[in-house]
């Protein structure tokens, strides 16, 4: 996904030599954040039946969800699922075909576009920095596009947040990809966003740089920043996200990773034995806590309603049968298992 900075394309600016950015003062101001009574909208993002079509092609259809303040929300799906278009729509870069949404408490509409952009930031997979400018000069440039006050103070806070104070005078072209990603994240923090859209923030990073970005995301969540994270790294989503949504043109599932696992997969036990049972049907079929079983390369997979109750009964039955038990443990499906199950269902449905 490539989402350019919301107000101006730096490459186009470089080609033309000038730019006339739209600032938040040129549009009608919309109240944002807490109202007079100290209250604020109950969701940082609220999407209702949102749809985007390009002619006959449907990018995403009838999508509805809410994201709470301070939540890390994962947005997953295969290529072509509509993730990019959804983010571009919520970021006011394109208009929806139907449906409604509010972003940082502001209704999504053309007249509110500038007000919304003042309350959000987008960090694309490609940082889009000026490589012949220093880190500080890049941040000054983008702060100017937002017409921000106290630019030196904001830059200092952003650099401290991403631990780049000692690289402030370095040319961006001299930095590694990991450091450029951190500069891009600092740029995204300049306007103190209520909602931060991150697109593949760790793509191409080594394990150390990836861990640093994860720590930064966790720190931002603790500060109350709402993060909308698109990623193909499912282990990253499972580690960082409070909830995830899986999109494949339509919204397939949404919830906490553990909830999604429970929705798609029955609870089961993995049994590992030194040698297969001579007559597994007689042994396992006699255990009332087992609903179904199947043989695996290392033993048996047992579908059970309650693993804690079933495990002792299974162990006793195996010992009576003279089996050498290596382990009995509850199966744990990953978010990747959930994702692949849904994507495979969609592929099979299209093939029919």
DATA-V381637 format. One record per residue. RES is the residue in one letter. OMEGA is omega in degrees with one decimal (999 if undefined). Layout:
res & omega
RES & OMEGA
RES & OMEGA
This chain:
res & omega
X & 177.5
X & 177.3
X & -176.4
X & 176.7
X & -166.1
X & -174.2
X & -176.8
X & 177.7
X & -175.5
X & 179.5
X & 177.1
X & 177.8
X & -179.1
X & -178.7
X & -175.3
X & -179.7
X & 178.5
X & 176.3
X & 177.3
X & -176.1
X & 173.1
X & -179.5
X & -176.9
X & -178.9
X & -177.9
X & -179.6
X & 176.2
X & 179.4
X & 176.7
X & 179.1
X & -178.5
X & 174.2
X & -175.2
X & 176.1
X & -177.9
X & -179.3
X & 179.2
X & -178.7
X & 174.9
X & -179.0
X & -175.0
X & -179.1
X & 175.4
X & 174.4
X & 175.3
X & -174.7
X & -177.5
X & 173.1
X & -176.9
X & -178.6
X & 174.0
X & 176.8
X & 170.6
X & -174.0
X & 179.2
X & -176.7
X & 177.9
X & 177.7
X & 171.6
X & -168.6
X & 170.4
X & -176.9
X & 178.5
X & 174.0
X & 173.6
X & 176.8
X & -177.6
X & 176.2
X & 179.1
X & -178.9
X & 168.8
X & -172.4
X & -179.3
X & -179.2
X & -170.7
X & 175.7
X & -179.7
X & 175.1
X & -179.5
X & -176.8
X & -179.1
X & -178.0
X & -178.3
X & -177.6
X & 177.1
X & -180.0
X & 178.8
X & 177.8
X & 179.8
X & 177.2
X & 176.1
X & -180.0
X & 173.2
X & -177.5
X & 177.3
X & 175.7
X & 177.6
X & -177.5
X & -177.1
X & 178.4
X & 168.5
X & -177.8
X & -175.7
X & 178.1
X & -177.7
X & 178.4
X & 179.6
X & 178.7
X & -178.3
X & -176.4
X & -179.7
X & -174.6
X & -177.7
X & 178.5
X & 177.8
X & -178.2
X & 178.1
X & -176.9
X & -179.7
X & 170.4
X & 176.8
X & 174.9
X & -178.8
X & 178.8
X & 175.2
X & -171.4
X & 177.8
X & -179.6
X & 172.8
X & -171.2
X & -179.7
X & 173.7
X & 176.9
X & 177.2
X & -179.3
X & -179.7
X & 175.0
X & -178.7
X & 176.5
X & 180.0
X & -176.7
X & 174.4
X & 177.5
X & 178.7
X & 178.3
X & -179.0
X & -175.5
X & 173.1
X & 176.7
X & -176.9
X & 179.0
X & 179.4
X & 179.7
X & 179.8
X & 179.3
X & -179.9
X & -179.6
X & 179.3
X & 177.1
X & -178.2
X & -178.4
X & 176.0
X & -179.3
X & -177.9
X & -177.0
X & 179.4
X & -173.0
X & -176.6
X & 179.7
X & 172.9
X & -179.0
X & 178.4
X & -179.6
X & -174.7
X & 173.1
X & 179.8
X & 179.4
X & 178.7
X & 176.5
X & 177.3
X & 178.8
X & 174.5
X & 178.9
X & 177.9
X & 175.4
X & 177.6
X & -178.6
X & -178.3
X & -172.8
X & -174.8
X & -180.0
X & -172.3
X & 171.7
X & 179.1
X & -179.0
X & 177.6
X & 179.6
X & 179.3
X & 177.7
X & -172.8
X & -178.8
X & -179.1
X & 177.4
X & -178.5
X & 175.9
X & -175.5
X & -179.4
X & 179.2
X & 178.1
X & 179.5
X & 179.7
X & 178.4
X & 177.4
X & -179.9
X & 177.5
X & 179.2
X & 178.6
X & 178.6
X & 179.0
X & 177.7
X & 179.5
X & 178.7
X & 176.1
X & 178.3
X & 175.4
X & -175.5
X & 177.4
X & -168.8
X & 169.9
X & -177.5
X & 171.2
X & 177.7
X & -173.7
X & 176.6
X & 176.2
X & 178.7
X & -179.1
X & -178.6
X & -168.5
X & -164.2
X & 171.6
X & 175.6
X & 176.1
X & 171.5
X & 177.8
X & -175.4
X & 169.4
X & -169.8
X & 170.1
X & 179.7
X & -174.0
X & 178.6
X & 174.9
X & 178.9
X & 175.1
X & -179.4
X & 179.8
X & 176.0
X & -178.9
X & 177.2
X & -179.3
X & 179.3
X & -173.2
X & -172.2
X & 172.9
X & 177.8
X & -174.4
X & 174.7
X & 171.1
X & -179.6
X & 177.2
X & -179.9
X & 177.2
X & 178.5
X & 179.9
X & 175.4
X & 177.5
X & 178.5
X & -175.2
X & -179.9
X & 179.3
X & -175.9
X & -174.5
X & 179.3
X & -179.4
X & 179.9
X & -174.6
X & -179.1
X & -179.6
X & 177.9
X & -178.4
X & 178.3
X & 173.3
X & -178.8
X & 177.8
X & -180.0
X & -176.3
X & -177.4
X & -174.7
X & 172.7
X & -174.7
X & 174.8
X & -175.7
X & 178.4
X & -178.3
X & -178.0
X & -178.2
X & 177.9
X & -174.4
X & -173.1
X & 178.9
X & 179.7
X & 178.8
X & -179.9
X & 179.5
X & -179.0
X & -179.6
X & 179.1
X & 178.1
X & -179.4
X & 178.4
X & -179.5
X & 172.8
X & -174.5
X & 176.2
X & 178.9
X & 171.0
X & -175.4
X & 176.7
X & 177.5
X & 177.5
X & 178.2
X & -179.2
X & 174.0
X & 176.2
X & 176.9
X & 178.7
X & -177.8
X & -177.3
X & 178.0
X & -179.3
X & -179.4
X & 178.6
X & 176.4
X & -179.6
X & 178.4
X & 179.7
X & 179.8
X & 179.1
X & -178.1
X & -177.2
X & 999
